[in-house]
Amino acid sequence: MQVAPDHSRKPLLDLSPGSWTRVAVLAALGTLCCIAVAFAVDSYDWETGAWRWGTQPLNNLIIPLLLAPPFFVYLLNKQRQLAIAHHELMVVAATDPLTACLNRRAFTALVDRYLDRMQEREDATQGALLIIDIDHFKEINDTHGHDAGDSALVRIAETIRTSVRASDPVGRMGGEEFSVLLPSVTEERANALAENIRQRIAATELLLSGRACHVSVSIGGVTFARDASFAELYRQADRRLYQAKQAGRDRTLMANLATEPDKAPVH
């Protein structure tokens, strides 16, 4: 989940379980094995224990070429379809159906794995966790209806995703609350990204009941540069979110895990 490496480039040969390339390669290898077995069986004399050419050695090539490819393609394609179905089920199980963000369980597991991996590798674990809550969201549902509220959630989730890096996971923690993990960022960069999210959401125009509306969000966050658990980071970020709402909403409140909470900067 490191940001530096570019994983967007596809390999020259995609041999993943859901690829047709894998089917073609394995079918070709299977056919070659069948040809080799046919020649071996036909050329070995069990009585004398000697090797010889059969009476019609060409059949050892033609028959496997006719029968083996369809068999292997059919079998491997069924495996490919199962792999795709399994992947889709995994995506569905980890994704919030409305906003297409990670759901709470998947987001929590992903952050925990990231923190554990950094600790195992003894790398400098540095980053930030943000919690984003839509201000007065209940009024949107009460005034414009739940369909309008769902539409607002989708637009805001999209705005959050486009405000951070493609590698930064975004999760919907429930209701109108979202969370973002910012791996490998400095404290200054984390503050800037959090404030950018707040400003971009405030500038996003929502169409509610036929009228253009704007909403604000409150953001609480915590930066860290040491080993930490998701539970600890979430608790600290949630505390900053509560303080941001108490201070009047529509603001960002960040703190460093290693500093006093009272010294957290407010924007």
C-alpha positions as CSV (number, residue, x, y, z in Angstrom):
1,M,0.0,0.0,0.0
2,Q,3.0,2.3,-0.3
3,V,2.5,5.2,-2.5
4,A,5.9,5.4,-4.2
5,P,5.9,2.2,-6.3
6,D,3.7,2.4,-9.5
7,H,1.6,-0.7,-9.6
8,S,-0.6,0.6,-12.5
9,R,1.4,-1.1,-15.2
10,K,0.1,-4.5,-16.2
11,P,2.6,-7.4,-16.6
12,L,3.4,-8.6,-20.1
13,L,1.7,-11.8,-19.4
14,D,-1.4,-11.6,-17.2
15,L,-1.5,-15.1,-15.6
16,S,-4.1,-14.1,-12.9
17,P,-6.8,-16.7,-12.3
18,G,-9.4,-14.6,-14.2
19,S,-7.4,-14.0,-17.4
20,W,-7.8,-15.6,-20.8
21,T,-4.0,-15.6,-21.1
22,R,-3.8,-18.1,-18.3
23,V,-6.3,-20.3,-20.0
24,A,-4.4,-20.2,-23.3
25,V,-1.0,-20.9,-21.7
26,L,-2.1,-23.7,-19.5
27,A,-4.1,-25.3,-22.4
28,A,-1.0,-25.2,-24.6
29,L,1.1,-26.7,-21.9
30,G,-1.5,-29.4,-21.2
31,T,-1.7,-30.3,-24.9
32,L,2.1,-30.6,-25.1
33,C,2.0,-32.9,-22.1
34,C,-0.6,-35.1,-23.8
35,I,1.5,-35.3,-27.0
36,A,4.5,-36.3,-25.0
37,V,2.6,-39.0,-23.1
38,A,1.1,-40.3,-26.4
39,F,4.6,-40.6,-28.0
40,A,6.0,-42.2,-24.8
41,V,3.2,-44.8,-24.5
42,D,3.2,-45.7,-28.2
43,S,7.0,-45.8,-28.6
44,Y,7.8,-48.0,-25.6
45,D,7.9,-51.8,-26.1
46,W,6.7,-53.4,-22.9
47,E,8.0,-56.8,-23.9
48,T,11.5,-55.9,-24.8
49,G,11.8,-52.7,-22.7
50,A,13.1,-50.9,-25.7
51,W,12.0,-47.6,-27.4
52,R,10.8,-47.6,-31.0
53,W,8.6,-45.6,-33.3
54,G,5.1,-46.8,-33.5
55,T,3.4,-47.9,-36.7
56,Q,1.6,-44.5,-37.1
57,P,3.6,-42.0,-35.0
58,L,1.7,-39.1,-36.7
59,N,-1.4,-40.1,-34.8
60,N,0.4,-39.3,-31.5
61,L,0.5,-35.7,-32.7
62,I,-2.8,-35.3,-34.5
63,I,-5.1,-37.0,-31.9
64,P,-3.9,-34.9,-28.9
65,L,-4.0,-31.7,-31.0
66,L,-7.7,-32.4,-31.8
67,L,-8.9,-33.6,-28.4
68,A,-6.7,-31.9,-25.8
69,P,-7.2,-28.2,-26.5
70,P,-11.0,-28.2,-26.3
71,F,-10.9,-30.2,-23.1
72,F,-8.3,-28.0,-21.4
73,V,-10.0,-24.7,-22.6
74,Y,-13.4,-25.9,-21.3
75,L,-12.0,-27.0,-17.9
76,L,-9.7,-23.9,-17.4
77,N,-12.5,-21.5,-18.5
78,K,-14.7,-23.0,-15.8
79,Q,-12.0,-22.3,-13.3
80,R,-11.6,-18.8,-14.7
81,Q,-15.3,-18.1,-14.3
82,L,-15.2,-19.3,-10.7
83,A,-12.2,-17.1,-10.0
84,I,-14.0,-14.1,-11.4
85,A,-17.2,-14.9,-9.4
86,H,-15.1,-15.3,-6.2
87,H,-13.4,-11.9,-6.8
88,E,-16.7,-10.2,-7.4
89,L,-18.1,-11.7,-4.2
90,M,-15.1,-10.5,-2.3
91,V,-15.5,-7.0,-3.7
92,V,-19.2,-6.9,-2.9
93,A,-18.5,-8.1,0.7
94,A,-15.9,-5.3,1.2
95,T,-17.8,-2.5,-0.5
96,D,-20.5,-0.2,0.7
97,P,-23.3,-0.7,-1.9
98,L,-24.4,3.0,-2.0
99,T,-21.1,4.9,-2.2
100,A,-18.7,2.2,-3.5
101,C,-16.3,3.0,-0.6
102,L,-15.0,0.3,1.6
103,N,-17.4,-0.7,4.3
104,R,-16.5,-0.3,7.9
105,R,-15.2,-3.9,8.4
106,A,-13.1,-3.9,5.2
107,F,-11.6,-0.5,5.9
108,T,-10.7,-1.4,9.5
109,A,-9.1,-4.7,8.4
110,L,-7.1,-2.9,5.7
111,V,-5.8,-0.2,8.0
112,D,-4.8,-2.9,10.6
113,R,-3.0,-4.9,8.0
114,Y,-1.1,-1.8,6.8
115,L,0.0,-0.9,10.3
116,D,1.0,-4.5,11.1
117,R,3.0,-4.8,7.9
118,M,4.9,-1.6,8.6
119,Q,5.6,-2.8,12.1
120,E,6.8,-6.2,10.9
121,R,9.1,-4.6,8.3
122,E,10.3,-2.2,10.9
123,D,9.6,0.7,8.6
124,A,8.9,4.2,9.8
125,T,5.1,4.0,10.2
126,Q,4.0,7.5,9.2
127,G,0.6,8.8,8.0
128,A,-2.7,10.1,9.1
129,L,-6.3,8.9,9.7
130,L,-9.2,11.2,9.0
131,I,-12.8,11.0,10.0
132,I,-15.3,13.1,8.0
133,D,-18.8,13.7,9.1
134,I,-21.5,15.6,7.2
135,D,-22.9,18.5,9.2
136,H,-26.7,18.5,9.8
137,F,-27.2,15.5,7.6
138,K,-30.4,14.6,9.4
139,E,-32.0,17.8,8.1
140,I,-31.3,16.8,4.5
141,N,-33.2,13.5,5.0
142,D,-36.0,15.2,6.9
143,T,-36.4,18.1,4.5
144,H,-35.7,16.5,1.1
145,G,-36.2,12.8,1.8
146,H,-33.9,9.8,2.1
147,D,-33.4,9.5,-1.7
148,A,-31.9,13.0,-1.7
149,G,-29.8,12.1,1.3
150,D,-28.5,9.0,-0.5
151,S,-27.7,11.2,-3.6
152,A,-25.8,13.6,-1.3
153,L,-23.8,10.7,0.2
154,V,-22.8,9.5,-3.3
155,R,-21.6,12.9,-4.4
156,I,-19.7,13.6,-1.2
157,A,-18.0,10.1,-1.3
158,E,-17.0,10.8,-4.9
159,T,-15.6,14.2,-3.8
160,I,-13.6,12.7,-1.0
161,R,-12.1,10.0,-3.4
162,T,-11.0,12.6,-5.9
163,S,-9.5,14.8,-3.3
164,V,-7.0,12.3,-2.1
165,R,-4.5,10.0,-3.9
166,A,-5.8,6.9,-5.8
167,S,-3.9,4.7,-3.3
168,D,-5.5,6.3,-0.2
169,P,-8.3,4.0,1.0
170,V,-11.7,5.6,1.7
171,G,-14.3,3.9,3.9
172,R,-17.8,4.6,4.9
173,M,-18.0,4.0,8.6
174,G,-21.8,4.2,8.8
175,G,-24.5,6.8,8.2
176,E,-22.9,10.1,7.1
177,E,-19.4,9.3,8.4
178,F,-16.4,8.5,6.2
179,S,-12.8,7.8,7.0
180,V,-9.6,8.1,5.0
181,L,-6.2,6.6,5.6
182,L,-3.3,8.7,4.4
183,P,-0.2,6.5,4.4
184,S,3.3,7.9,4.1
185,V,2.4,11.6,4.5
186,T,3.9,14.3,6.7
187,E,1.9,16.2,9.3
188,E,1.9,19.3,7.1
189,R,0.7,17.3,4.0
190,A,-2.0,15.5,6.1
191,N,-3.3,18.9,7.3
192,A,-3.4,20.2,3.8
193,L,-5.2,17.2,2.4
194,A,-7.8,17.3,5.2
195,E,-8.5,21.0,4.6
196,N,-8.7,20.4,0.8
197,I,-11.4,17.8,1.4
198,R,-13.4,20.1,3.5
199,Q,-13.2,23.0,1.0
200,R,-14.0,20.8,-2.0
201,I,-17.1,19.4,-0.3
202,A,-18.2,22.9,0.7
203,A,-17.9,23.9,-3.0
204,T,-19.7,20.9,-4.3
205,E,-23.2,21.7,-5.6
206,L,-25.9,19.2,-4.7
207,L,-29.2,19.0,-6.4
208,L,-31.8,18.4,-3.6
209,S,-35.5,18.6,-4.4
210,G,-34.7,20.5,-7.6
211,R,-32.7,23.1,-5.8
212,A,-28.9,23.6,-5.8
213,C,-27.6,23.2,-2.2
214,H,-24.3,23.1,-0.5
215,V,-23.3,21.1,2.6
216,S,-20.4,21.3,5.0
217,V,-18.4,18.7,6.8
218,S,-16.4,18.5,10.0
219,I,-13.1,16.6,9.9
220,G,-11.2,15.2,12.8
221,G,-7.8,13.6,12.2
222,V,-4.7,12.3,13.8
223,T,-1.2,12.1,12.4
224,F,1.2,9.4,13.6
225,A,4.9,8.5,13.2
226,R,5.1,5.5,15.4
227,D,3.5,2.1,15.9
228,A,-0.2,2.4,16.5
229,S,-3.4,0.4,16.2
230,F,-6.5,1.3,14.2
231,A,-8.5,1.5,17.4
232,E,-6.1,4.0,18.9
233,L,-6.0,6.2,15.8
234,Y,-9.8,6.1,15.4
235,R,-10.4,7.0,19.0
236,Q,-8.1,10.0,18.8
237,A,-9.5,11.1,15.4
238,D,-13.1,10.7,16.6
239,R,-12.2,12.9,19.6
240,R,-11.0,15.7,17.3
241,L,-14.2,15.3,15.2
242,Y,-16.3,15.8,18.3
243,Q,-14.3,18.9,19.2
244,A,-14.6,20.3,15.7
245,K,-18.4,19.9,15.9
246,Q,-18.5,21.5,19.4
247,A,-16.5,24.4,18.0
248,G,-19.1,25.2,15.4
249,R,-18.8,22.6,12.6
250,D,-17.5,23.2,9.1
251,R,-13.9,22.9,10.2
252,T,-10.9,20.7,10.4
253,L,-9.3,19.7,13.7
254,M,-6.0,17.7,13.5
255,A,-3.6,16.5,16.2
256,N,-0.4,14.6,16.3
257,L,-0.5,11.3,18.2
258,A,2.8,12.3,19.9
259,T,1.7,15.8,21.1
260,E,-0.8,17.1,23.6
261,P,-4.4,17.1,22.3
262,D,-4.9,20.7,23.4
263,K,-2.2,21.8,20.9
264,A,-4.1,20.5,17.9
265,P,-4.4,23.2,15.2
266,V,-8.0,24.3,14.3
267,H,-8.8,25.6,10.8
